């Protein structure tokens, strides 16, 4: 009874410590992706641009909030690594931005 409860408590503490360490490591990876490298690029720039574009899927050029979101997309693209921009996903972001800018 008592020993089992103590063992369970210790086990829970170990699991909690491991989860905390994993979250710290994961958070560090996210932070590293958001940091610019020496060329001014960020690993998370293209995924962030894609996420923002999804928010303005039904783009209305008269909507100032959507126009601001489009400006944020363009800013993210500026920081995307070249290989990301040359990918199929990068080209799709360019194409959709062009449609929105021309609207």
VOLOVEX-495414 format. One line per field, with one value per residue: residue number from 1; residue in one letter; chain; x, y, z of N, C-alpha, C in turn. Coordinates in nm, 3 decimals. Layout:
n	c(NUM|...)
res	c(a|...)
chain	c(A|...)
n.u	c(X|...)
n.v	c(Y|...)
n.w	c(Z|...)
ca.u	c(X|...)
ca.v	c(Y|...)
ca.w	c(Z|...)
c.u	c(X|...)
c.v	c(Y|...)
c.w	c(Z|...)
***
This chain:
n	c(1|2|3|4|5|6|7|8|9|10|11|12|13|14|15|16|17|18|19|20|21|22|23|24|25|26|27|28|29|30|31|32|33|34|35|36|37|38|39|40|41|42|43|44|45|46|47|48|49|50|51|52|53|54|55|56|57|58|59|60|61|62|63|64|65|66|67|68|69|70|71|72|73|74|75|76|77|78|79|80|81|82|83|84|85|86|87|88|89|90|91|92|93|94|95|96|97|98|99|100|101|102|103)
res	c(x|x|x|x|x|x|x|x|x|x|x|x|x|x|x|x|x|x|x|x|x|x|x|x|x|x|x|x|x|x|x|x|x|x|x|x|x|x|x|x|x|x|x|x|x|x|x|x|x|x|x|x|x|x|x|x|x|x|x|x|x|x|x|x|x|x|x|x|x|x|x|x|x|x|x|x|x|x|x|x|x|x|x|x|x|x|x|x|x|x|x|x|x|x|x|x|x|x|x|x|x|x|x)
chain	c(A|A|A|A|A|A|A|A|A|A|A|A|A|A|A|A|A|A|A|A|A|A|A|A|A|A|A|A|A|A|A|A|A|A|A|A|A|A|A|A|A|A|A|A|A|A|A|A|A|A|A|A|A|A|A|A|A|A|A|A|A|A|A|A|A|A|A|A|A|A|A|A|A|A|A|A|A|A|A|A|A|A|A|A|A|A|A|A|A|A|A|A|A|A|A|A|A|A|A|A|A|A|A)
n.u	c(0.080|0.152|0.417|0.374|0.229|0.426|0.618|0.472|0.437|0.703|0.759|0.578|0.689|0.934|0.843|0.716|0.937|1.083|0.898|0.895|1.161|1.157|0.970|1.107|1.322|1.183|1.063|1.294|1.379|1.175|1.219|1.476|1.414|1.276|1.464|1.681|1.926|2.269|2.227|1.992|1.768|1.491|1.400|1.133|0.990|0.856|0.654|0.515|0.426|0.253|0.062|-0.044|-0.151|-0.359|-0.536|-0.640|-0.785|-1.019|-0.972|-1.016|-0.955|-1.037|-1.049|-0.890|-0.762|-0.710|-0.538|-0.322|-0.247|-0.164|0.060|0.220|0.260|0.416|0.640|0.728|0.798|1.020|1.210|1.238|1.425|1.614|1.598|1.354|1.179|1.206|1.084|0.793|0.590|0.679|0.657|0.381|0.298|0.405|0.252|-0.012|0.012|0.067|-0.178|-0.340|-0.216|-0.254|-0.526)
n.v	c(-0.119|0.151|0.160|0.112|0.339|0.536|0.459|0.500|0.777|0.865|0.766|0.918|1.172|1.143|1.100|1.348|1.519|1.431|1.493|1.770|1.830|1.744|1.922|2.161|2.119|2.096|2.348|2.499|2.418|2.528|2.796|2.822|2.786|3.016|3.211|3.429|3.338|3.387|3.490|3.621|3.463|3.254|2.939|2.885|3.059|3.020|2.822|2.983|3.190|3.043|2.971|3.222|3.295|3.113|3.226|3.433|3.329|3.381|3.635|3.984|4.278|4.523|4.504|4.615|4.479|4.226|4.306|4.393|4.148|4.023|4.181|4.097|3.832|3.874|3.983|3.764|3.593|3.727|3.647|3.378|3.080|3.029|2.774|2.687|2.869|2.800|2.559|2.349|2.425|2.681|2.809|2.796|2.967|3.209|3.231|3.256|3.489|3.670|3.672|3.785|4.037|4.154|4.185)
n.w	c(0.000|0.113|0.021|-0.251|-0.319|-0.272|-0.461|-0.692|-0.679|-0.701|-0.955|-1.107|-1.068|-1.202|-1.464|-1.506|-1.492|-1.718|-1.922|-1.895|-1.966|-2.232|-2.341|-2.304|-2.478|-2.720|-2.732|-2.755|-3.008|-3.164|-3.110|-3.219|-3.488|-3.537|-3.521|-3.698|-3.942|-4.048|-4.301|-4.280|-4.295|-4.191|-4.065|-4.018|-4.174|-4.429|-4.361|-4.179|-4.346|-4.508|-4.318|-4.250|-4.498|-4.519|-4.343|-4.486|-4.697|-4.846|-4.990|-4.960|-5.108|-5.012|-4.743|-4.471|-4.264|-4.373|-4.576|-4.424|-4.315|-4.550|-4.604|-4.392|-4.471|-4.701|-4.580|-4.431|-4.642|-4.740|-4.558|-4.588|-4.650|-4.951|-5.074|-4.974|-5.091|-5.356|-5.368|-5.428|-5.248|-5.184|-5.433|-5.466|-5.262|-5.358|-5.597|-5.498|-5.346|-5.552|-5.689|-5.489|-5.453|-5.700|-5.694)
ca.u	c(0.000|0.229|0.531|0.324|0.197|0.551|0.678|0.391|0.467|0.836|0.745|0.511|0.786|1.030|0.773|0.697|1.068|1.113|0.809|0.943|1.283|1.119|0.906|1.213|1.396|1.094|1.054|1.422|1.380|1.088|1.287|1.584|1.356|1.229|1.580|1.743|2.064|2.358|2.174|1.863|1.657|1.438|1.347|0.988|0.929|0.759|0.534|0.440|0.359|0.141|-0.039|-0.108|-0.231|-0.483|-0.625|-0.701|-0.818|-1.119|-0.911|-1.092|-0.858|-1.091|-1.042|-0.757|-0.699|-0.657|-0.422|-0.213|-0.202|-0.088|0.192|0.296|0.300|0.527|0.756|0.777|0.864|1.154|1.301|1.238|1.544|1.597|1.552|1.211|1.108|1.212|1.006|0.654|0.516|0.722|0.598|0.237|0.283|0.427|0.139|-0.129|0.041|0.052|-0.322|-0.392|-0.159|-0.318|-0.671)
ca.v	c(0.000|0.274|0.152|0.126|0.481|0.610|0.424|0.567|0.920|0.883|0.743|1.037|1.282|1.116|1.126|1.492|1.579|1.399|1.573|1.908|1.837|1.733|2.048|2.261|2.091|2.129|2.494|2.548|2.397|2.630|2.924|2.821|2.803|3.155|3.301|3.448|3.296|3.495|3.547|3.684|3.372|3.177|2.810|2.881|3.169|2.972|2.769|3.096|3.257|2.956|2.982|3.352|3.292|3.039|3.317|3.525|3.247|3.457|3.768|4.102|4.387|4.637|4.475|4.660|4.376|4.125|4.367|4.389|4.009|3.999|4.244|4.006|3.719|3.919|3.998|3.628|3.544|3.789|3.578|3.234|3.030|3.017|2.640|2.680|2.948|2.730|2.436|2.357|2.505|2.820|2.861|2.812|3.090|3.319|3.241|3.307|3.630|3.748|3.687|3.879|4.170|4.206|4.203)
ca.w	c(0.000|0.127|-0.071|-0.387|-0.337|-0.281|-0.590|-0.793|-0.670|-0.758|-1.098|-1.163|-1.068|-1.310|-1.589|-1.517|-1.524|-1.857|-2.007|-1.889|-2.046|-2.373|-2.380|-2.313|-2.600|-2.830|-2.734|-2.808|-3.153|-3.223|-3.099|-3.316|-3.620|-3.550|-3.522|-3.828|-3.955|-4.093|-4.425|-4.251|-4.321|-4.077|-4.108|-4.005|-4.249|-4.529|-4.294|-4.121|-4.458|-4.546|-4.212|-4.266|-4.620|-4.491|-4.272|-4.582|-4.814|-4.922|-4.982|-5.001|-5.106|-4.940|-4.599|-4.427|-4.180|-4.463|-4.644|-4.327|-4.309|-4.673|-4.584|-4.305|-4.555|-4.785|-4.491|-4.403|-4.764|-4.746|-4.465|-4.615|-4.719|-5.095|-5.112|-4.943|-5.191|-5.485|-5.357|-5.472|-5.150|-5.200|-5.556|-5.440|-5.183|-5.453|-5.688|-5.427|-5.314|-5.675|-5.712|-5.389|-5.478|-5.821|-5.672)
c.u	c(0.085|0.347|0.487|0.290|0.323|0.618|0.604|0.422|0.603|0.831|0.680|0.605|0.886|0.967|0.754|0.827|1.105|1.027|0.855|1.069|1.252|1.055|1.010|1.290|1.311|1.080|1.181|1.431|1.294|1.155|1.401|1.531|1.312|1.345|1.639|1.885|2.146|2.312|2.040|1.744|1.617|1.375|1.195|0.917|0.825|0.637|0.449|0.364|0.237|0.027|-0.115|-0.196|-0.363|-0.585|-0.696|-0.735|-0.920|-1.078|-1.003|-0.996|-0.908|-1.086|-0.901|-0.686|-0.638|-0.536|-0.301|-0.158|-0.121|0.051|0.280|0.344|0.422|0.655|0.814|0.852|1.005|1.256|1.308|1.368|1.515|1.544|1.404|1.129|1.103|1.130|0.865|0.570|0.551|0.660|0.447|0.211|0.302|0.305|0.017|-0.108|0.021|-0.095|-0.379|-0.341|-0.227|-0.465|-0.707)
c.v	c(0.126|0.275|0.171|0.272|0.566|0.584|0.494|0.717|0.950|0.867|0.863|1.156|1.266|1.146|1.276|1.563|1.554|1.481|1.719|1.925|1.830|1.862|2.159|2.243|2.129|2.280|2.556|2.531|2.500|2.766|2.931|2.843|2.947|3.254|3.308|3.394|3.412|3.560|3.617|3.595|3.300|3.050|2.808|2.986|3.121|2.910|2.881|3.171|3.175|2.968|3.114|3.356|3.217|3.129|3.413|3.452|3.317|3.605|3.877|4.221|4.513|4.621|4.509|4.556|4.266|4.179|4.367|4.247|3.974|4.063|4.157|3.884|3.757|3.936|3.861|3.572|3.601|3.713|3.427|3.194|3.007|2.881|2.621|2.754|2.878|2.601|2.457|2.442|2.653|2.884|2.883|2.939|3.212|3.341|3.303|3.454|3.718|3.773|3.792|4.022|4.234|4.237|4.348)
c.w	c(0.000|0.031|-0.215|-0.417|-0.352|-0.416|-0.703|-0.795|-0.731|-0.909|-1.166|-1.169|-1.182|-1.445|-1.611|-1.553|-1.669|-1.953|-2.011|-1.974|-2.195|-2.422|-2.394|-2.443|-2.721|-2.843|-2.789|-2.957|-3.222|-3.221|-3.201|-3.456|-3.643|-3.555|-3.661|-3.827|-4.010|-4.223|-4.404|-4.279|-4.192|-4.131|-4.104|-4.090|-4.350|-4.461|-4.231|-4.230|-4.502|-4.445|-4.225|-4.390|-4.600|-4.420|-4.367|-4.712|-4.905|-4.919|-5.038|-4.993|-5.035|-4.789|-4.550|-4.341|-4.268|-4.540|-4.552|-4.315|-4.433|-4.664|-4.495|-4.382|-4.638|-4.702|-4.456|-4.523|-4.777|-4.662|-4.487|-4.685|-4.867|-5.136|-5.080|-5.049|-5.326|-5.484|-5.413|-5.379|-5.163|-5.324|-5.539|-5.359|-5.273|-5.542|-5.620|-5.388|-5.436|-5.705|-5.618|-5.416|-5.598|-5.802|-5.642)
***
